[in-house]
Amino acid sequence: MTPPTETGSRRRGRRALANLTCCGALAVAVMVAFATTAAAATGAAGQSLSVSPSTVAQGSAVTVSGVAPNCATVTLLSTAFPAANEFAGIPAVDATSTPGGQFRATVAIPAGRAPGGYTISARACGGNLGITVALQVTASPPVPATGAAIGTLPVGLASLLALGGAALLGAAAWRRRPA
């Protein structure tokens, strides 16, 4: 007994399903690869501290947030922060807490900060929260040089595409000429 053969439309349907499955898996992989990572820590009495993203390029910003129950303000401390304000000789940023003790501050890491690992800690209600989170600062990507070479690149590419299109049109017209 010979097995029944698949019809063309059924075969196309299976291929389409396989392609969708592959594309879906690829999309999930890309989302996971580019997801923003965060570092977080918890302490006693419901205290918490987190930084997002936990890896950032020089000159970029991070968001530090957490919970410090019953504290009106929180002082965030890290040698990665700008030195505009300090607490005990360490660059500091103040964040105001909500009535529930939640706080959040966005901090720009200086462009000149050395790449490497840094810690972020917090003080609230007159004492140290006793928890830290890690921050990794990476080198900024190089800034492209300015000048005529970059400015003429799009013009050159457009010219090349126009010439290619004209050649294709010319070839098509030549093939259609009467014999």
C-alpha positions in Angstrom: 0.0 0.0 0.0 1.5 3.4 -1.0 1.1 6.3 1.4 -1.1 9.2 0.1 0.8 12.1 -1.4 0.5 15.6 0.0 -1.3 18.2 -2.1 0.5 21.3 -3.2 -1.5 23.6 -0.9 -1.0 21.4 2.1 2.8 21.4 1.5 2.8 25.2 1.1 0.8 25.4 4.4 3.4 23.3 6.2 6.3 25.4 4.8 4.5 28.6 5.9 4.0 27.2 9.4 7.7 26.2 9.6 8.8 29.6 8.4 6.5 31.3 11.0 7.9 29.1 13.7 11.5 29.9 12.7 10.8 33.6 12.5 9.0 33.6 15.9 12.0 31.9 17.5 14.4 34.4 15.9 12.2 37.3 17.2 12.3 35.9 20.7 16.0 35.4 20.6 16.5 39.0 19.4 14.3 40.4 22.1 16.2 38.5 24.8 19.5 39.6 23.5 18.5 43.3 23.4 16.5 43.3 26.6 17.4 45.9 29.2 19.1 44.2 32.1 18.9 45.4 35.7 20.7 44.6 38.9 18.7 44.5 42.1 19.2 43.8 45.8 16.9 43.6 48.8 17.7 44.4 52.5 16.0 44.2 55.9 12.6 45.7 56.6 11.5 45.7 52.9 14.4 47.9 51.7 15.5 47.4 48.0 17.8 49.0 45.5 18.1 48.4 41.7 19.8 50.0 38.7 18.7 49.8 35.1 20.4 49.1 32.9 23.2 47.4 34.9 25.7 47.9 32.0 25.9 51.3 30.4 28.3 53.2 28.1 30.2 56.3 29.3 28.0 59.4 29.0 24.7 57.4 29.2 22.1 57.5 31.9 21.0 54.9 34.4 17.8 54.8 36.6 18.4 53.9 40.2 15.2 53.0 42.2 14.1 51.1 45.2 12.2 51.2 48.5 13.2 52.8 51.8 10.2 52.6 54.0 9.4 55.6 56.2 12.2 57.7 54.7 11.5 61.0 52.9 14.7 61.2 51.0 17.4 58.7 49.9 21.0 59.6 49.1 22.5 57.4 46.3 26.3 57.0 46.4 28.7 55.8 43.7 32.0 56.7 42.3 30.4 56.3 38.9 28.2 59.3 39.4 29.1 62.9 38.6 30.9 64.7 41.4 28.5 67.7 41.6 27.2 66.6 45.0 29.1 64.5 47.5 28.5 62.6 50.7 31.7 61.7 52.7 33.8 62.3 49.6 31.7 60.0 47.4 29.6 61.4 44.5 26.0 61.5 45.6 22.5 62.0 44.1 19.4 62.7 46.2 16.1 61.1 45.5 12.7 62.0 47.0 10.6 59.1 48.3 6.9 58.7 47.9 4.7 58.2 51.1 5.2 54.4 50.5 9.0 54.8 50.6 9.6 54.3 46.8 12.3 56.4 45.2 13.7 56.8 41.7 16.5 58.9 40.2 18.0 59.1 36.7 21.7 59.7 36.8 23.9 60.5 33.8 27.3 58.8 34.0 30.0 61.2 33.0 31.5 60.7 29.5 34.9 60.7 31.0 34.2 58.1 33.7 36.7 55.2 33.3 35.2 51.9 32.1 34.9 49.3 34.8 32.8 48.0 37.6 31.2 50.3 40.2 28.9 49.8 43.1 25.8 51.9 44.0 24.7 52.1 47.7 22.1 54.2 49.4 21.6 56.0 52.7 18.2 56.9 54.1 16.7 57.9 57.5 20.2 58.7 58.8 21.8 55.4 58.1 23.1 53.1 55.4 20.6 50.7 53.8 23.3 48.1 53.8 22.6 46.9 50.2 24.5 47.6 47.0 24.0 46.9 43.4 26.7 46.6 40.7 27.0 48.9 37.7 29.3 48.1 34.7 30.5 51.2 32.7 31.7 50.4 29.2 33.7 52.6 26.7 31.5 54.8 24.5 31.3 53.7 20.9 33.6 55.9 18.7 32.0 59.0 17.2 32.4 59.0 13.4 34.7 61.7 12.1 33.0 64.6 10.4 34.0 65.9 6.9 33.5 65.4 3.2 34.1 61.6 3.2 31.0 60.8 5.2 28.9 63.5 3.6 29.7 62.2 0.0 29.0 58.5 0.9 25.2 58.8 0.4 25.6 60.7 -2.9 28.0 58.1 -4.2 25.7 55.2 -3.2 22.7 57.0 -4.8 24.7 57.5 -8.0 25.7 53.9 -8.1 22.1 52.8 -7.7 20.9 55.2 -10.4 23.6 53.9 -12.8 22.6 50.3 -12.0 19.0 51.0 -12.6 19.7 52.8 -15.9 21.8 49.8 -17.1 18.9 47.4 -16.2 16.4 49.5 -18.1 18.7 49.8 -21.1 19.3 46.0 -21.1 15.5 45.4 -21.0 14.8 47.8 -23.8 17.6 46.2 -25.9 16.1 42.7 -25.5 12.7 44.0 -26.6 13.8 45.6 -29.8 12.3 44.3 -33.0 14.3 41.7 -34.8 
